[in-house]
Amino acid sequence: MKPNSMKPISTIIILVFITVGSIYAQKKDSLEWKVIFPKDIKVGAERTELYFPLLKNKRVAVVANQTSMIGNTQLVDSLLNAGIKVEKILCPEHGFRGIADAGENVKSNTDSKTGLPIISLYGNNKKPNPTDLKDIDIVVFDIQDVGVRFYTYISTMHYVMEACAENNVQFIVLDRPNPNGFYVDGPVMKKELTSFVGMHLVPLVHGMTIAEYAQMINEEGWLKGGIRCKLSIIPLEGYKHTYFYQLPIKPSPNLPNMKSVYLYPSIGLFESTIISVGRGTDKPFQIYGHPDLHNYTFSYVPKSKTGAKQPFYEGKTCYGIDLSIIPDSVIQSFHQISLLYLKDAYKNYPQKELFFNAFFEKLSGSHTLKQQIIDNKDENEIHQSWQNDLIQFKKIRKKYLLYPDFE
């Protein structure tokens, strides 16, 4: 069966609703919302005068990946060039060079350039063991996050902080902007649903930088047994939560541009359904589809590529919606995740009993969202059901903010 030649009504509804919503959001707001680029602020890693002295004559481990840059130089290289004793590298999901698939087991190895050992925190162990931190005085964490609960870098940070606390090792966070740090939204994680893709009782989008989040983990007693690590922060210079920061380096293989980063909180929920999010294409997290969604005109064929070696529906034609046509400014101004995509795909998928998989509750952090989608609840009604929990979280969040906020 071939797709119909007429664009489905659901596609039109999505585009119109988002456009109208963004116009409303822009009109009601008087805060300073603006796009900023790396040249406009100093990230923590660039403020070497604040932390190089702390590392002098210390044995250092670095939690880093391809985003850990000072200008055009890798953080590890900068530390070594400054005579700092870097003993080892600890790397998160996607590996030190940031090319491994999502969920792919990352093996410990040796960095070919520096000869330093690389300890994987996304393989057999997600937490450094005492041997990994033996003879280490300070762990430096410098990774670009995207501000979404199921993006696993914050879970890696949690385990490293816990290991540092248990082994009396200082932990330093070099802060970086949150590209989704201009709003807070989504269901707040339920305790019984916590996992590596959601370790803390926070919303899907928490609106905090990585250093603000580290403070919250430490001071709220979220580490095992309520222990606290010796935490130091190198803050950003010139950043506000009303800024739309443009990432200079893609944070992981399937978030190649800002549109994918902005859409990720909403499109990421498809990862626990039957729907493809465009892995194995040039537009991951900017499109969605399935071979059986025949009433759509847009189509794509996932293929094996770096960062998506075995993508969902490899070699098969998927029909769906191309969200890359929505301007970034529209998504920015909406200030919330969108459930329209999820509702649209569920409505049009023929075998509804197969749509969700068992992982959906853990990924969404909610016992009710799945049923709300099945019952075709209004999106505003679903958003409203989160509000009491969001209000309580925002009270916690406010205590740890380091930069001017949007509220």
C-alpha positions in Angstrom: 0.0 0.0 0.0 1.3 3.5 -0.9 0.8 6.6 1.3 -2.0 8.9 0.4 -1.2 11.9 -1.7 -3.0 14.3 0.7 -1.2 15.5 3.8 -2.9 14.0 6.9 -5.0 16.4 9.1 -2.8 15.5 12.1 0.3 17.0 10.4 -1.5 20.3 9.8 -2.8 20.3 13.4 0.8 19.8 14.7 2.2 22.7 12.7 -0.6 25.1 13.3 -0.8 24.4 17.0 2.9 24.8 17.6 3.0 28.0 15.5 0.0 29.5 17.4 1.4 28.4 20.7 4.7 30.0 20.0 3.2 33.3 19.0 1.2 33.4 22.3 4.3 32.5 24.3 6.3 35.4 22.7 3.5 37.9 23.4 3.0 37.0 27.0 6.7 37.2 27.9 8.7 40.3 28.7 11.9 38.6 29.8 15.2 38.8 27.9 15.0 35.7 25.6 17.9 35.6 23.1 20.2 33.3 21.2 23.8 33.3 22.4 26.9 31.6 20.9 30.0 30.2 22.5 31.8 33.5 22.0 29.2 35.3 24.1 30.0 33.4 27.4 32.9 31.7 29.1 32.3 28.0 30.0 33.8 26.7 33.2 36.6 24.9 31.3 37.8 28.2 29.8 38.2 29.8 33.2 41.5 28.0 33.8 42.7 30.7 36.3 40.0 29.4 38.7 40.8 25.7 38.7 44.3 25.1 37.4 45.7 26.2 40.8 43.5 23.6 42.5 44.9 20.9 40.3 48.6 21.8 40.8 50.6 18.9 42.2 47.4 16.8 42.4 46.7 13.4 40.9 43.7 14.0 38.6 41.1 11.9 36.8 38.9 13.5 34.2 35.3 12.6 33.2 35.2 13.8 29.6 34.1 13.2 26.1 34.2 14.9 22.7 32.5 18.0 24.2 35.2 18.6 26.8 36.9 21.4 24.9 38.8 24.6 25.8 38.4 26.4 22.5 39.8 24.0 19.9 41.8 21.9 22.4 40.6 18.9 24.3 40.5 19.5 28.1 42.8 16.5 28.8 45.4 17.9 26.3 45.1 21.4 28.0 45.7 19.9 31.4 48.7 17.9 30.3 50.2 20.9 28.5 49.9 22.9 31.7 51.9 20.2 33.6 48.9 18.8 35.5 49.2 15.2 36.4 46.2 13.6 34.6 46.3 9.9 35.6 43.2 8.6 33.7 40.1 9.4 31.8 36.6 8.2 32.8 34.1 8.2 29.9 30.2 8.1 29.8 27.7 6.7 27.3 28.9 7.1 23.7 32.5 6.8 24.7 35.4 9.3 25.0 35.2 10.2 21.3 31.4 10.3 21.3 30.7 7.9 18.5 29.3 4.8 20.2 25.6 4.0 19.7 23.0 4.8 22.3 23.0 1.9 24.8 26.1 0.4 23.2 28.5 -1.2 25.8 31.6 1.0 25.9 34.9 -0.9 26.6 37.7 0.5 28.7 40.9 1.1 26.6 43.8 3.4 26.1 43.7 6.8 24.5 45.9 6.6 21.4 47.0 10.3 21.6 48.0 10.6 25.3 48.5 6.9 26.3 46.2 7.5 29.2 43.9 4.7 30.4 40.3 5.2 29.6 37.9 3.7 32.1 34.4 3.1 30.8 31.4 4.2 32.9 29.0 2.7 30.4 30.1 -0.9 30.3 30.2 -3.5 33.0 30.3 -0.8 35.6 28.5 2.5 35.6 30.2 3.6 38.8 33.9 4.0 39.4 35.2 1.3 41.8 37.7 2.0 44.5 40.5 0.8 42.3 39.6 3.3 39.6 40.0 6.1 42.2 43.0 4.7 44.0 45.8 7.3 44.2 43.4 10.0 42.7 43.1 13.3 44.6 40.6 15.1 42.3 38.1 14.1 39.7 37.2 16.8 37.1 33.9 16.5 35.4 33.4 18.4 32.1 30.6 17.1 29.8 28.0 19.0 27.8 24.5 18.0 29.0 21.2 18.8 27.3 19.0 19.1 30.3 16.7 16.1 29.8 16.2 13.5 32.6 16.7 10.4 30.4 20.0 11.8 28.9 22.4 9.6 30.9 25.3 12.0 31.6 23.6 13.2 34.8 23.3 9.6 35.9 27.0 9.1 35.2 27.8 12.2 37.2 25.7 10.9 40.1 27.7 7.7 40.3 31.0 9.5 40.1 30.0 11.9 42.9 29.0 8.9 45.0 32.3 7.1 44.4 34.2 10.3 45.2 32.3 10.7 48.5 33.0 7.1 49.4 36.7 7.3 48.6 37.3 10.8 50.0 38.1 12.3 46.5 37.4 15.9 45.6 34.9 16.4 42.7 35.1 19.5 40.5 32.4 20.4 37.9 33.4 22.7 35.1 30.0 24.1 34.2 28.4 24.4 30.8 25.2 26.0 29.6 22.0 23.9 29.3 20.6 24.3 25.8 17.2 23.3 27.2 17.7 25.4 30.4 15.0 27.9 29.6 12.0 25.9 30.9 10.9 23.2 33.3 8.3 20.7 32.2 7.1 17.1 32.0 6.1 14.5 34.6 8.2 14.3 37.7 9.9 10.9 38.1 8.2 8.5 40.5 10.5 6.9 43.0 9.6 3.3 42.1 10.3 3.9 38.4 13.9 5.2 38.9 16.6 3.6 36.7 19.8 4.8 34.9 17.6 6.7 32.5 16.0 8.6 35.4 17.7 8.4 38.8 16.2 11.4 40.5 12.7 12.7 41.3 12.9 15.5 38.7 10.8 16.5 35.7 11.6 15.3 32.2 13.1 18.8 31.6 14.7 20.2 34.7 16.0 23.6 33.5 19.4 23.4 35.3 23.0 23.4 34.2 25.2 20.4 35.1 26.8 22.2 38.0 23.4 23.4 39.4 22.2 19.8 39.1 25.3 18.5 40.9 24.6 20.9 43.8 21.1 19.6 44.0 22.2 15.9 44.0 24.7 16.7 46.8 22.7 18.9 49.1 19.4 17.1 48.8 21.1 13.9 50.0 20.4 11.9 46.9 23.7 10.0 47.0 23.5 6.6 48.6 23.0 6.8 52.3 22.7 10.6 52.1 26.5 11.0 51.9 28.0 14.1 50.3 31.0 14.5 48.2 33.6 17.4 48.4 32.1 19.4 45.6 33.6 22.4 43.9 32.1 24.3 40.9 33.7 26.5 38.3 30.8 28.6 37.1 29.9 30.1 33.8 30.5 33.7 33.0 27.8 35.7 31.3 25.0 33.1 31.3 21.3 33.4 32.0 18.5 30.8 31.9 16.7 32.9 29.4 19.5 32.4 26.8 19.2 29.9 23.9 22.8 28.6 23.9 24.0 27.2 20.5 26.1 24.2 21.1 29.5 24.3 19.3 29.8 20.4 19.3 27.1 17.8 19.0 26.7 16.2 22.5 26.1 12.7 21.1 25.9 11.0 17.7 22.1 11.4 17.3 21.8 15.0 18.4 23.6 16.6 15.4 22.1 20.1 15.6 20.1 22.5 17.7 16.7 21.4 16.3 17.3 17.8 17.4 18.4 19.1 20.9 15.2 21.2 21.2 12.9 18.3 20.0 14.7 15.6 22.0 12.6 16.0 25.2 9.4 15.4 23.2 10.6 13.0 20.5 12.7 11.0 23.0 9.5 9.5 24.5 9.2 7.5 21.2 12.2 5.4 22.2 9.9 3.3 24.4 7.4 2.7 21.6 7.2 1.0 18.2 8.0 4.3 16.4 11.3 5.2 14.8 12.9 8.6 15.7 15.0 8.8 12.6 18.2 7.1 13.9 20.1 6.0 10.8 19.1 9.1 8.9 20.4 12.6 8.6 17.6 13.9 10.8 17.6 11.9 14.0 15.2 13.2 16.6 13.8 15.6 14.0 11.5 13.0 12.2 9.4 10.1 13.3 7.7 7.3 11.5 6.9 3.6 11.0 6.5 1.2 8.0 2.8 0.8 8.9 1.9 4.5 9.1 0.6 4.6 5.6 -1.4 7.8 5.7 1.6 10.1 5.6 3.3 11.6 2.6 6.8 12.0 4.1 9.0 8.9 4.2 12.6 7.8 5.0 14.7 4.7 5.1 17.0 4.2 8.1 20.5 2.9 7.2 23.5 1.8 9.3 25.8 4.6 10.1 28.2 5.9 12.8 26.2 6.2 16.0 23.4 4.1 14.6 24.9 0.8 13.5 21.6 -1.1 13.6 18.8 1.4 13.5 15.2 0.6 14.0 13.6 -0.6 10.7 17.0 -0.6 8.9 16.4 -0.7 5.1 12.7 -0.3 5.4 10.6 2.6 4.3 9.1 4.5 7.2 6.2 6.9 6.8 5.7 9.8 9.2 6.3 13.4 9.9 9.3 15.7 9.2 9.6 18.2 12.1 12.8 19.7 10.7 10.7 22.2 8.8 9.7 23.9 12.1 11.9 26.9 12.8 14.1 26.7 15.9 12.6 29.9 17.1 9.1 28.4 17.2 10.3 25.4 19.3 12.3 27.8 21.6 9.3 30.0 22.3 7.0 27.2 23.2 8.7 26.6 26.6 7.3 23.1 27.1 7.5 19.6 25.7 4.9 18.6 23.1 2.8 15.5 23.4 1.2 16.1 20.0 3.7 14.0 18.2 3.1 11.0 20.6 -0.7 11.5 20.4 -0.6 11.8 16.6 1.5 8.6 16.1 -0.6 6.6 18.5 -3.8 7.7 16.8 -2.6 6.7 13.4 -0.8 3.4 14.2 -3.1 0.5 13.3 -2.1 -2.0 16.0 -2.5 0.1 19.1 -1.9 -2.8 21.6 1.7 -3.0 20.2 2.5 0.8 20.3 4.0 1.1 23.8 6.7 -1.3 25.2 7.3 -2.2 28.9 10.0 0.5 29.1 7.6 3.5 28.6 6.8 4.1 32.3 10.5 4.2 33.3 11.4 6.5 30.4 8.5 8.9 31.1 8.8 8.5 34.8 5.0 8.3 35.0 2.4 5.7 35.8 -0.4 7.7 34.0 1.0 9.2 30.8 0.6 6.0 28.8 -3.1 5.7 29.7 -3.6 9.4 29.1 -2.4 9.0 25.5 -4.5 5.9 25.0 -7.6 7.8 26.4 -6.8 10.7 24.0 -6.7 13.2 26.8 -6.3 16.8 25.8 -2.6 17.9 25.9 -3.4 20.8 28.2 -5.2 18.5 30.5 -2.1 16.2 30.6 0.2 19.1 31.3 -2.1 20.3 34.0 -1.8 16.9 35.8 1.9 17.6 36.3 1.6 21.0 37.8 1.5 20.2 41.5 4.6 18.0 41.3 6.3 20.7 39.1 5.6 23.4 41.7 7.2 21.3 44.4 10.3 20.6 42.2 10.7 24.3 41.3 11.0 25.1 45.0 13.9 22.6 45.3 15.5 23.8 42.0 15.5 27.4 43.0 17.8 26.7 46.0 20.6 25.6 43.6 20.5 28.1 40.7 23.7 29.9 40.0 22.4 32.2 37.2 19.5 34.6 36.6 16.3 32.5 36.0 13.2 32.8 33.8 10.8 32.8 36.8 
